[in-house]
Amino acid sequence: MSEENKVSDLTQVNSVPPDAKEDKVSYDTYRKVLNEAKKTKELLKQYETEKQASDETKLKEQNEWKTLAEQYQVKLKSTSEQLEQQKSSINNSLKRQAFEKVLGGQLRSDAYSAFIPFDKIILDTETNSINDDSVKMAVSDFVKDHSALVEFQTGKLPNLAPKKYEEIPFDVNSMTKAQLNDLMKEALNKL
């Protein structure tokens, strides 16, 4: 093979075709499409409410109160379920905050919060106050059963602590009481 063929083969392999551009969308186009999507969602919501209102009026005109009442019951049930889920979520978050405050560390992962015994923590729903004793019992049970899931905050070991003392150049055992008192006064003044 000649040198020219080798060079031309390499340039063909390394070259990018002229029509292979990066797919980029300009900000104006993005904003335009986003606005259109918002308008479409608003129209859809408006049409749904209008359809529901027209269905209700048709049922009222046809004296089909039973069907209308069933629809309201279904809607009421789904709304109350959503409300209960929100209340449960809020209560569990209050319980979790109290739990983590007493725990003395933190969970190694948020996924481990499924092991927290929320049912053992007592919450007064009227005042949103948590019974401290129930939290302490729940924490002790949790630590007993799942201590590996908790990363406890520990202090430093004494040999790793910074040294904040000065060596005294004289023997303390040979000092008088007055000299020791003067030495302590000086040390306290330094603090």
CNS distance restraints for C-alpha pairs under 8 A (distance, minus, plus):
assign (resid   1 and name CA) (resid   5 and name CA) 6.64 0.50 0.50
assign (resid   1 and name CA) (resid   6 and name CA) 7.20 0.50 0.50
assign (resid   2 and name CA) (resid   6 and name CA) 6.60 0.50 0.50
assign (resid   3 and name CA) (resid   7 and name CA) 6.30 0.50 0.50
assign (resid   4 and name CA) (resid   8 and name CA) 6.06 0.50 0.50
assign (resid   5 and name CA) (resid   9 and name CA) 5.99 0.50 0.50
assign (resid   6 and name CA) (resid  10 and name CA) 6.28 0.50 0.50
assign (resid   7 and name CA) (resid  11 and name CA) 6.25 0.50 0.50
assign (resid   8 and name CA) (resid  12 and name CA) 6.16 0.50 0.50
assign (resid   9 and name CA) (resid  13 and name CA) 6.30 0.50 0.50
assign (resid  10 and name CA) (resid  14 and name CA) 6.18 0.50 0.50
assign (resid  11 and name CA) (resid  15 and name CA) 5.75 0.50 0.50
assign (resid  16 and name CA) (resid  20 and name CA) 7.02 0.50 0.50
assign (resid  25 and name CA) (resid  29 and name CA) 6.60 0.50 0.50
assign (resid  25 and name CA) (resid  30 and name CA) 6.61 0.50 0.50
assign (resid  26 and name CA) (resid  30 and name CA) 6.31 0.50 0.50
assign (resid  27 and name CA) (resid  31 and name CA) 6.03 0.50 0.50
assign (resid  28 and name CA) (resid  32 and name CA) 6.07 0.50 0.50
assign (resid  29 and name CA) (resid  33 and name CA) 6.17 0.50 0.50
assign (resid  30 and name CA) (resid  34 and name CA) 6.05 0.50 0.50
assign (resid  31 and name CA) (resid  35 and name CA) 6.09 0.50 0.50
assign (resid  32 and name CA) (resid  36 and name CA) 6.26 0.50 0.50
assign (resid  33 and name CA) (resid  37 and name CA) 6.16 0.50 0.50
assign (resid  34 and name CA) (resid  38 and name CA) 6.27 0.50 0.50
assign (resid  35 and name CA) (resid  39 and name CA) 6.21 0.50 0.50
assign (resid  36 and name CA) (resid  40 and name CA) 6.11 0.50 0.50
assign (resid  37 and name CA) (resid  41 and name CA) 6.19 0.50 0.50
assign (resid  38 and name CA) (resid  42 and name CA) 6.22 0.50 0.50
assign (resid  39 and name CA) (resid  43 and name CA) 6.15 0.50 0.50
assign (resid  40 and name CA) (resid  44 and name CA) 6.10 0.50 0.50
assign (resid  41 and name CA) (resid  45 and name CA) 6.17 0.50 0.50
assign (resid  42 and name CA) (resid  46 and name CA) 6.13 0.50 0.50
assign (resid  43 and name CA) (resid  47 and name CA) 6.06 0.50 0.50
assign (resid  44 and name CA) (resid  48 and name CA) 6.13 0.50 0.50
assign (resid  45 and name CA) (resid  49 and name CA) 6.30 0.50 0.50
assign (resid  46 and name CA) (resid  50 and name CA) 6.16 0.50 0.50
assign (resid  47 and name CA) (resid  51 and name CA) 5.95 0.50 0.50
assign (resid  48 and name CA) (resid  52 and name CA) 6.10 0.50 0.50
assign (resid  49 and name CA) (resid  53 and name CA) 6.13 0.50 0.50
assign (resid  50 and name CA) (resid  54 and name CA) 6.11 0.50 0.50
assign (resid  51 and name CA) (resid  55 and name CA) 6.03 0.50 0.50
assign (resid  52 and name CA) (resid  56 and name CA) 6.19 0.50 0.50
assign (resid  53 and name CA) (resid  57 and name CA) 6.29 0.50 0.50
assign (resid  54 and name CA) (resid  58 and name CA) 6.14 0.50 0.50
assign (resid  55 and name CA) (resid  59 and name CA) 6.17 0.50 0.50
assign (resid  56 and name CA) (resid  60 and name CA) 6.12 0.50 0.50
assign (resid  56 and name CA) (resid  68 and name CA) 6.77 0.50 0.50
assign (resid  57 and name CA) (resid  61 and name CA) 6.07 0.50 0.50
assign (resid  58 and name CA) (resid  62 and name CA) 6.12 0.50 0.50
assign (resid  59 and name CA) (resid  63 and name CA) 6.00 0.50 0.50
assign (resid  59 and name CA) (resid  64 and name CA) 5.12 0.50 0.50
assign (resid  59 and name CA) (resid  65 and name CA) 6.82 0.50 0.50
assign (resid  59 and name CA) (resid  67 and name CA) 7.56 0.50 0.50
assign (resid  59 and name CA) (resid  68 and name CA) 6.60 0.50 0.50
assign (resid  60 and name CA) (resid  64 and name CA) 6.15 0.50 0.50
assign (resid  60 and name CA) (resid  65 and name CA) 6.53 0.50 0.50
assign (resid  60 and name CA) (resid  68 and name CA) 7.83 0.50 0.50
assign (resid  64 and name CA) (resid  68 and name CA) 6.56 0.50 0.50
assign (resid  65 and name CA) (resid  69 and name CA) 5.96 0.50 0.50
assign (resid  66 and name CA) (resid  70 and name CA) 6.20 0.50 0.50
assign (resid  67 and name CA) (resid  71 and name CA) 6.30 0.50 0.50
assign (resid  68 and name CA) (resid  72 and name CA) 6.36 0.50 0.50
assign (resid  69 and name CA) (resid  73 and name CA) 6.15 0.50 0.50
assign (resid  70 and name CA) (resid  74 and name CA) 6.25 0.50 0.50
assign (resid  71 and name CA) (resid  75 and name CA) 6.25 0.50 0.50
assign (resid  72 and name CA) (resid  76 and name CA) 5.94 0.50 0.50
assign (resid  73 and name CA) (resid  77 and name CA) 5.99 0.50 0.50
assign (resid  74 and name CA) (resid  78 and name CA) 6.29 0.50 0.50
assign (resid  75 and name CA) (resid  79 and name CA) 6.18 0.50 0.50
assign (resid  76 and name CA) (resid  80 and name CA) 6.07 0.50 0.50
assign (resid  77 and name CA) (resid  81 and name CA) 6.15 0.50 0.50
assign (resid  78 and name CA) (resid  82 and name CA) 6.27 0.50 0.50
assign (resid  79 and name CA) (resid  83 and name CA) 6.22 0.50 0.50
assign (resid  80 and name CA) (resid  84 and name CA) 6.13 0.50 0.50
assign (resid  81 and name CA) (resid  85 and name CA) 6.20 0.50 0.50
assign (resid  82 and name CA) (resid  86 and name CA) 6.27 0.50 0.50
assign (resid  83 and name CA) (resid  87 and name CA) 6.21 0.50 0.50
assign (resid  84 and name CA) (resid  88 and name CA) 6.05 0.50 0.50
assign (resid  85 and name CA) (resid  89 and name CA) 6.10 0.50 0.50
assign (resid  86 and name CA) (resid  90 and name CA) 6.19 0.50 0.50
assign (resid  87 and name CA) (resid  91 and name CA) 6.08 0.50 0.50
assign (resid  88 and name CA) (resid  92 and name CA) 6.02 0.50 0.50
assign (resid  89 and name CA) (resid  93 and name CA) 6.18 0.50 0.50
assign (resid  90 and name CA) (resid  94 and name CA) 6.33 0.50 0.50
assign (resid  91 and name CA) (resid  95 and name CA) 6.17 0.50 0.50
assign (resid  91 and name CA) (resid 123 and name CA) 7.60 0.50 0.50
assign (resid  92 and name CA) (resid  96 and name CA) 5.95 0.50 0.50
assign (resid  92 and name CA) (resid 118 and name CA) 6.67 0.50 0.50
assign (resid  93 and name CA) (resid  97 and name CA) 6.20 0.50 0.50
assign (resid  94 and name CA) (resid  98 and name CA) 6.44 0.50 0.50
assign (resid  95 and name CA) (resid  99 and name CA) 6.03 0.50 0.50
assign (resid  95 and name CA) (resid 118 and name CA) 6.70 0.50 0.50
assign (resid  95 and name CA) (resid 121 and name CA) 6.70 0.50 0.50
assign (resid  95 and name CA) (resid 123 and name CA) 7.51 0.50 0.50
assign (resid  95 and name CA) (resid 130 and name CA) 7.20 0.50 0.50
assign (resid  96 and name CA) (resid 100 and name CA) 6.04 0.50 0.50
assign (resid  96 and name CA) (resid 116 and name CA) 7.95 0.50 0.50
assign (resid  96 and name CA) (resid 118 and name CA) 7.73 0.50 0.50
assign (resid  97 and name CA) (resid 101 and name CA) 6.17 0.50 0.50
assign (resid  98 and name CA) (resid 102 and name CA) 6.45 0.50 0.50
assign (resid  98 and name CA) (resid 130 and name CA) 7.52 0.50 0.50
assign (resid  98 and name CA) (resid 135 and name CA) 6.95 0.50 0.50
assign (resid  99 and name CA) (resid 103 and name CA) 5.98 0.50 0.50
assign (resid  99 and name CA) (resid 135 and name CA) 5.97 0.50 0.50
assign (resid  99 and name CA) (resid 136 and name CA) 7.88 0.50 0.50
assign (resid  99 and name CA) (resid 138 and name CA) 7.81 0.50 0.50
assign (resid  99 and name CA) (resid 139 and name CA) 6.58 0.50 0.50
assign (resid 100 and name CA) (resid 104 and name CA) 7.06 0.50 0.50
assign (resid 100 and name CA) (resid 105 and name CA) 7.09 0.50 0.50
assign (resid 100 and name CA) (resid 106 and name CA) 6.50 0.50 0.50
assign (resid 102 and name CA) (resid 135 and name CA) 7.37 0.50 0.50
assign (resid 102 and name CA) (resid 136 and name CA) 6.75 0.50 0.50
assign (resid 102 and name CA) (resid 139 and name CA) 7.11 0.50 0.50
assign (resid 103 and name CA) (resid 139 and name CA) 6.05 0.50 0.50
assign (resid 104 and name CA) (resid 152 and name CA) 6.18 0.50 0.50
assign (resid 104 and name CA) (resid 153 and name CA) 6.57 0.50 0.50
assign (resid 105 and name CA) (resid 150 and name CA) 6.49 0.50 0.50
assign (resid 105 and name CA) (resid 151 and name CA) 5.54 0.50 0.50
assign (resid 105 and name CA) (resid 152 and name CA) 4.13 0.50 0.50
assign (resid 105 and name CA) (resid 153 and name CA) 5.19 0.50 0.50
assign (resid 106 and name CA) (resid 150 and name CA) 5.67 0.50 0.50
assign (resid 106 and name CA) (resid 151 and name CA) 5.42 0.50 0.50
assign (resid 106 and name CA) (resid 152 and name CA) 6.52 0.50 0.50
assign (resid 107 and name CA) (resid 112 and name CA) 6.68 0.50 0.50
assign (resid 107 and name CA) (resid 113 and name CA) 7.47 0.50 0.50
assign (resid 107 and name CA) (resid 149 and name CA) 5.88 0.50 0.50
assign (resid 107 and name CA) (resid 150 and name CA) 4.54 0.50 0.50
assign (resid 107 and name CA) (resid 151 and name CA) 5.97 0.50 0.50
assign (resid 108 and name CA) (resid 112 and name CA) 7.40 0.50 0.50
assign (resid 108 and name CA) (resid 149 and name CA) 5.72 0.50 0.50
assign (resid 108 and name CA) (resid 150 and name CA) 5.61 0.50 0.50
assign (resid 108 and name CA) (resid 151 and name CA) 5.80 0.50 0.50
assign (resid 109 and name CA) (resid 113 and name CA) 7.76 0.50 0.50
assign (resid 109 and name CA) (resid 149 and name CA) 7.77 0.50 0.50
assign (resid 112 and name CA) (resid 116 and name CA) 7.56 0.50 0.50
assign (resid 112 and name CA) (resid 149 and name CA) 6.83 0.50 0.50
assign (resid 115 and name CA) (resid 142 and name CA) 7.77 0.50 0.50
assign (resid 116 and name CA) (resid 138 and name CA) 7.90 0.50 0.50
assign (resid 116 and name CA) (resid 142 and name CA) 6.74 0.50 0.50
assign (resid 117 and name CA) (resid 121 and name CA) 7.14 0.50 0.50
assign (resid 117 and name CA) (resid 138 and name CA) 6.31 0.50 0.50
assign (resid 117 and name CA) (resid 142 and name CA) 7.35 0.50 0.50
assign (resid 120 and name CA) (resid 134 and name CA) 6.52 0.50 0.50
assign (resid 120 and name CA) (resid 135 and name CA) 7.64 0.50 0.50
assign (resid 120 and name CA) (resid 138 and name CA) 6.02 0.50 0.50
assign (resid 121 and name CA) (resid 130 and name CA) 7.41 0.50 0.50
assign (resid 121 and name CA) (resid 131 and name CA) 7.18 0.50 0.50
assign (resid 121 and name CA) (resid 134 and name CA) 5.09 0.50 0.50
assign (resid 121 and name CA) (resid 135 and name CA) 5.38 0.50 0.50
assign (resid 121 and name CA) (resid 138 and name CA) 6.50 0.50 0.50
assign (resid 122 and name CA) (resid 130 and name CA) 5.92 0.50 0.50
assign (resid 122 and name CA) (resid 131 and name CA) 5.55 0.50 0.50
assign (resid 122 and name CA) (resid 134 and name CA) 6.02 0.50 0.50
assign (resid 122 and name CA) (resid 135 and name CA) 7.60 0.50 0.50
assign (resid 123 and name CA) (resid 128 and name CA) 6.37 0.50 0.50
assign (resid 123 and name CA) (resid 129 and name CA) 5.88 0.50 0.50
assign (resid 123 and name CA) (resid 130 and name CA) 4.56 0.50 0.50
assign (resid 123 and name CA) (resid 131 and name CA) 6.38 0.50 0.50
assign (resid 124 and name CA) (resid 128 and name CA) 5.31 0.50 0.50
assign (resid 124 and name CA) (resid 129 and name CA) 5.40 0.50 0.50
assign (resid 124 and name CA) (resid 130 and name CA) 6.27 0.50 0.50
assign (resid 124 and name CA) (resid 131 and name CA) 7.81 0.50 0.50
assign (resid 125 and name CA) (resid 129 and name CA) 7.33 0.50 0.50
assign (resid 130 and name CA) (resid 135 and name CA) 7.73 0.50 0.50
assign (resid 131 and name CA) (resid 135 and name CA) 6.57 0.50 0.50
assign (resid 132 and name CA) (resid 136 and name CA) 6.27 0.50 0.50
assign (resid 133 and name CA) (resid 137 and name CA) 6.24 0.50 0.50
assign (resid 134 and name CA) (resid 138 and name CA) 6.10 0.50 0.50
assign (resid 135 and name CA) (resid 139 and name CA) 6.07 0.50 0.50
assign (resid 136 and name CA) (resid 140 and name CA) 6.17 0.50 0.50
assign (resid 137 and name CA) (resid 141 and name CA) 6.17 0.50 0.50
assign (resid 138 and name CA) (resid 142 and name CA) 6.04 0.50 0.50
assign (resid 139 and name CA) (resid 143 and name CA) 6.02 0.50 0.50
assign (resid 140 and name CA) (resid 144 and name CA) 6.02 0.50 0.50
assign (resid 141 and name CA) (resid 145 and name CA) 6.23 0.50 0.50
assign (resid 142 and name CA) (resid 146 and name CA) 5.51 0.50 0.50
assign (resid 142 and name CA) (resid 147 and name CA) 7.05 0.50 0.50
assign (resid 143 and name CA) (resid 147 and name CA) 4.44 0.50 0.50
assign (resid 143 and name CA) (resid 150 and name CA) 7.74 0.50 0.50
assign (resid 146 and name CA) (resid 150 and name CA) 7.49 0.50 0.50
assign (resid 156 and name CA) (resid 160 and name CA) 6.21 0.50 0.50
assign (resid 156 and name CA) (resid 161 and name CA) 6.23 0.50 0.50
assign (resid 157 and name CA) (resid 161 and name CA) 6.42 0.50 0.50
assign (resid 171 and name CA) (resid 175 and name CA) 7.12 0.50 0.50
assign (resid 172 and name CA) (resid 180 and name CA) 7.68 0.50 0.50
assign (resid 175 and name CA) (resid 179 and name CA) 6.05 0.50 0.50
assign (resid 175 and name CA) (resid 180 and name CA) 6.48 0.50 0.50
assign (resid 176 and name CA) (resid 180 and name CA) 6.29 0.50 0.50
assign (resid 177 and name CA) (resid 181 and name CA) 6.23 0.50 0.50
assign (resid 178 and name CA) (resid 182 and name CA) 6.25 0.50 0.50
assign (resid 179 and name CA) (resid 183 and name CA) 6.16 0.50 0.50
assign (resid 180 and name CA) (resid 184 and name CA) 6.19 0.50 0.50
assign (resid 181 and name CA) (resid 185 and name CA) 6.20 0.50 0.50
assign (resid 182 and name CA) (resid 186 and name CA) 6.32 0.50 0.50
assign (resid 183 and name CA) (resid 187 and name CA) 6.34 0.50 0.50
assign (resid 184 and name CA) (resid 188 and name CA) 6.17 0.50 0.50
assign (resid 185 and name CA) (resid 189 and name CA) 6.17 0.50 0.50
assign (resid 186 and name CA) (resid 190 and name CA) 6.41 0.50 0.50
assign (resid 187 and name CA) (resid 191 and name CA) 6.81 0.50 0.50
